[in-house]
Amino acid sequence: MATRPYRSAGRTTRSEETRQRIRSAVHELLAEGAFHTSTVEEVAERAGISRATLYQHFRSRPELVDAVCETFDENPALVRLRETVRLEDAAAGLDETLAESIRFWSSEDPILRQLYGVAAVDPAADALVTRQRADRRRELEQLVRNLQRARMLRTGLGRDRALSLLLVLTSYDTFRELREAGLTDRQVTALLQESARELLLIVKAP
């Protein structure tokens, strides 16, 4: 019978603590707008570890950016969004998806502003943005299927067009445009929910 290699619980805990310190360091540098120009040594110094220790956990800058994705996956707004797109009440799912999208963008805005800003010149940031867009597309495809199954989509509005509209309404770029126009998170959410209902849903007679 094969035996599993022994791993010290203390060692595992220390390893996770080190990963968390590295993730925190990357978060701080991104929020300061300094990650794009920082070296691996500077990330290690910010985390309070050696370069060799950092490389034991993350072997490249893209992997360091991927570490930020790990923290995104734990964001409560993103966790809830992945549930709302599957709600049996598709109309409620639409409203809640818009609301959770804005909560997520707002809570991660200092980090995302840096990543989206340098995506064109930083392959690591571009990979994260591309991955995030693909993840969002998959979640919204589920929402559109639910709306179509419930026969709630406007007459003549196909699944592809409905998805395209949702991608625009829930994008980070849309969020930033409206915030820079002076709208609060609550106002952005209300505007996008109203727009989504008007663009996507069948108008019921009063």
Secondary structure, 3 states (H helix, E strand, C coil): CCCCCCCCHHHHHHHHHHHHHHHHHHHHHHHCCCHHHCCHHHHHHHHCCCHHHHHHHCCCHHHHHHHHHHHHHCCHHHHHHHHHCCCCCHHHHHHHHHHHHHHHHHHCHHHHHHHHHHCCCCHHHHHHHHHHHHHHHHHHHHHHHHHHHCCCECCCCCHHHHHHHHHHHCCHHHHHHHHHCCCCHHHHHHHHHHHHHHHHECCCCC
